[in-house]
Amino acid sequence: MAQIGCFVPAQYASFTISRQLFARVSMDDSIEANVSTFAAEIRETAFILRNIEKQSMVIVDELGRGTSTRDGLAIALAVAEALIESRALVWFATHFRDLAHILSERNGVVNMHLAVEITEENTMNMLYTIAEGHVKEEHYGLALARVVALPESVLGTAIGVSDEIGRQSVKRKKGSRAFAINRRRKLILGLQESLLQASAGSMQGKVLSSWLRKLQEVFVFRMDAIEAEAQSAVESESEDEDGVVGEQTRDRQGTYEVDDFGQESAEADSCS
């Protein structure tokens, strides 16, 4: 604003001179060009990445919201990394909490959010001030839905689904192969440290043998527990997937009846 002679509504402002201004802020599609909302934002993002330089200013708003959560987060993270590498001045607004967590410790990245006051009486007060860090409210969307008086039955279902997804995510993380490998590694390193301390210690004879047997029992017990947790998580995930497939299969099959002539007739679940 200062570069074009406008008044800057701030007590103090310090920034570099920018030679280019790029903005990716709209959520419009293009029916004439047969371009969806997501395709439009990716096309504009690609143009920015091809032309950005150190003295550019970039404004990006809600990148990746036009596709699935996983793909959107992955694309937003990759684009954010590229923008950081360009060393340009970037304003990147997002609702992806994971993105803020992942990039919070990167050099040159500053996390900020618009402060909001949520009270126990289900009221939300927009403070219109900038606060440091990411939003602390874990379920901001559910809190906002409660404030705008979404029907209690719908809100209750949403909260239940959110809680179940959270539990499955934690369970999947604990049962993941990488998590199990990390726990095994820590357990083995702990065993190694204990054996090194024993070799440098003063235990000998029966005392040492008894201590080693106990150490072995604890090690085997903990390793078996790790394996059991990992296997249980894999089986549970497989059962969940089978259940979803089964529900979809039943929805497609419909019901079958036998008519007066002894012939089977299908009653499909469809709308005429």
HUMO-V467651 format. One record per residue. N is the residue number from 1. RES is the residue in three letters. PSI is psi in radians with two decimals (NA if undefined). Layout:
# HUMO-V467651
((N & RES & PSI) (N & RES & PSI))
This chain:
# HUMO-V467651
((1 & MET & -0.68) (2 & ALA & -0.59) (3 & GLN & -0.54) (4 & ILE & 0.20) (5 & GLY & 0.25) (6 & CYS & 2.78) (7 & PHE & 2.33) (8 & VAL & 2.00) (9 & PRO & 1.23) (10 & ALA & 2.64) (11 & GLN & -0.57) (12 & TYR & 2.43) (13 & ALA & 2.36) (14 & SER & 2.16) (15 & PHE & 2.85) (16 & THR & 2.83) (17 & ILE & 2.26) (18 & SER & 2.44) (19 & ARG & -0.37) (20 & GLN & 2.59) (21 & LEU & 2.08) (22 & PHE & 2.46) (23 & ALA & 2.30) (24 & ARG & 1.54) (25 & VAL & -0.32) (26 & SER & 2.90) (27 & MET & 0.65) (28 & ASP & 2.61) (29 & ASP & -3.09) (30 & SER & 1.69) (31 & ILE & -0.66) (32 & GLU & -0.69) (33 & ALA & 0.08) (34 & ASN & 0.79) (35 & VAL & 2.16) (36 & SER & 3.03) (37 & THR & -0.80) (38 & PHE & -0.75) (39 & ALA & -0.65) (40 & ALA & -0.77) (41 & GLU & -0.60) (42 & ILE & -0.68) (43 & ARG & -0.78) (44 & GLU & -0.66) (45 & THR & -0.70) (46 & ALA & -0.69) (47 & PHE & -0.72) (48 & ILE & -0.81) (49 & LEU & -0.53) (50 & ARG & -0.41) (51 & ASN & -0.05) (52 & ILE & 2.61) (53 & GLU & 3.10) (54 & LYS & -0.60) (55 & GLN & 0.48) (56 & SER & 2.75) (57 & MET & 2.30) (58 & VAL & 2.33) (59 & ILE & 2.08) (60 & VAL & 2.25) (61 & ASP & 2.07) (62 & GLU & 0.87) (63 & LEU & 2.37) (64 & GLY & 0.13) (65 & ARG & -0.13) (66 & GLY & 0.08) (67 & THR & -2.93) (68 & SER & 2.76) (69 & THR & -0.77) (70 & ARG & -0.86) (71 & ASP & -0.70) (72 & GLY & -0.76) (73 & LEU & -0.74) (74 & ALA & -0.77) (75 & ILE & -0.76) (76 & ALA & -0.70) (77 & LEU & -0.77) (78 & ALA & -0.74) (79 & VAL & -0.73) (80 & ALA & -0.71) (81 & GLU & -0.75) (82 & ALA & -0.68) (83 & LEU & -0.64) (84 & ILE & -0.74) (85 & GLU & -0.49) (86 & SER & -0.35) (87 & ARG & 0.39) (88 & ALA & 2.94) (89 & LEU & 2.03) (90 & VAL & 2.35) (91 & TRP & 1.98) (92 & PHE & 1.87) (93 & ALA & 2.34) (94 & THR & 2.73) (95 & HIS & 0.05) (96 & PHE & 1.81) (97 & ARG & -0.67) (98 & ASP & -0.61) (99 & LEU & -0.75) (100 & ALA & -0.69) (101 & HIS & -0.81) (102 & ILE & -0.72) (103 & LEU & 0.00) (104 & SER & -0.48) (105 & GLU & 0.14) (106 & ARG & 2.45) (107 & ASN & 2.34) (108 & GLY & -0.02) (109 & VAL & 2.26) (110 & VAL & 2.11) (111 & ASN & 2.26) (112 & MET & 2.76) (113 & HIS & 2.80) (114 & LEU & 2.14) (115 & ALA & 2.42) (116 & VAL & 2.43) (117 & GLU & 2.03) (118 & ILE & 2.17) (119 & THR & 2.94) (120 & GLU & -0.29) (121 & GLU & 0.30) (122 & ASN & 0.74) (123 & THR & 2.53) (124 & MET & 2.21) (125 & ASN & 1.96) (126 & MET & 2.06) (127 & LEU & -0.28) (128 & TYR & 0.70) (129 & THR & 2.71) (130 & ILE & 2.27) (131 & ALA & 2.65) (132 & GLU & 2.66) (133 & GLY & 3.13) (134 & HIS & 3.00) (135 & VAL & 2.28) (136 & LYS & -0.47) (137 & GLU & 2.06) (138 & GLU & -0.66) (139 & HIS & 1.17) (140 & TYR & -0.71) (141 & GLY & -0.73) (142 & LEU & -0.65) (143 & ALA & -0.73) (144 & LEU & -0.69) (145 & ALA & -0.63) (146 & ARG & -0.66) (147 & VAL & -0.69) (148 & VAL & 0.23) (149 & ALA & 0.81) (150 & LEU & 2.46) (151 & PRO & 2.41) (152 & GLU & -0.65) (153 & SER & -0.74) (154 & VAL & -0.77) (155 & LEU & -0.70) (156 & GLY & -0.72) (157 & THR & -0.74) (158 & ALA & -0.74) (159 & ILE & -0.74) (160 & GLY & -0.76) (161 & VAL & -0.74) (162 & SER & -0.75) (163 & ASP & -0.73) (164 & GLU & -0.73) (165 & ILE & -0.70) (166 & GLY & -0.76) (167 & ARG & -0.73) (168 & GLN & -0.65) (169 & SER & -0.77) (170 & VAL & -0.73) (171 & LYS & -0.73) (172 & ARG & -0.66) (173 & LYS & -0.75) (174 & LYS & -0.57) (175 & GLY & 0.02) (176 & SER & 2.70) (177 & ARG & -0.73) (178 & ALA & -0.70) (179 & PHE & -0.72) (180 & ALA & -0.72) (181 & ILE & -0.71) (182 & ASN & -0.70) (183 & ARG & -0.68) (184 & ARG & -0.76) (185 & ARG & -0.78) (186 & LYS & -0.69) (187 & LEU & -0.73) (188 & ILE & -0.71) (189 & LEU & -0.65) (190 & GLY & -0.69) (191 & LEU & -0.76) (192 & GLN & -0.75) (193 & GLU & -0.71) (194 & SER & -0.74) (195 & LEU & -0.66) (196 & LEU & -0.71) (197 & GLN & -0.66) (198 & ALA & -0.69) (199 & SER & -0.50) (200 & ALA & -0.03) (201 & GLY & -2.89) (202 & SER & 0.06) (203 & MET & 2.41) (204 & GLN & 2.89) (205 & GLY & -2.37) (206 & LYS & -0.61) (207 & VAL & -0.78) (208 & LEU & -0.74) (209 & SER & -0.75) (210 & SER & -0.72) (211 & TRP & -0.70) (212 & LEU & -0.68) (213 & ARG & -0.74) (214 & LYS & -0.71) (215 & LEU & -0.70) (216 & GLN & -0.73) (217 & GLU & -0.76) (218 & VAL & -0.72) (219 & PHE & -0.82) (220 & VAL & -0.72) (221 & PHE & -0.81) (222 & ARG & -0.67) (223 & MET & -0.71) (224 & ASP & -0.65) (225 & ALA & -0.70) (226 & ILE & -0.81) (227 & GLU & -0.71) (228 & ALA & -0.73) (229 & GLU & -0.77) (230 & ALA & -0.77) (231 & GLN & -0.69) (232 & SER & -0.71) (233 & ALA & -0.70) (234 & VAL & -0.78) (235 & GLU & -0.69) (236 & SER & -0.74) (237 & GLU & -0.68) (238 & SER & -0.71) (239 & GLU & -0.68) (240 & ASP & -0.75) (241 & GLU & -0.70) (242 & ASP & -0.65) (243 & GLY & -0.73) (244 & VAL & -0.77) (245 & VAL & -0.71) (246 & GLY & -0.75) (247 & GLU & -0.77) (248 & GLN & -0.67) (249 & THR & -0.75) (250 & ARG & -0.65) (251 & ASP & -0.60) (252 & ARG & -0.57) (253 & GLN & -0.66) (254 & GLY & -2.78) (255 & THR & 2.67) (256 & TYR & 2.43) (257 & GLU & 2.80) (258 & VAL & 2.19) (259 & ASP & -3.07) (260 & ASP & -0.35) (261 & PHE & 0.15) (262 & GLY & 0.23) (263 & GLN & 2.54) (264 & GLU & 2.40) (265 & SER & 2.44) (266 & ALA & 2.34) (267 & GLU & 1.68) (268 & ALA & 2.63) (269 & ASP & 1.53) (270 & SER & 2.92) (271 & CYS & 2.33) (272 & SER & NA))
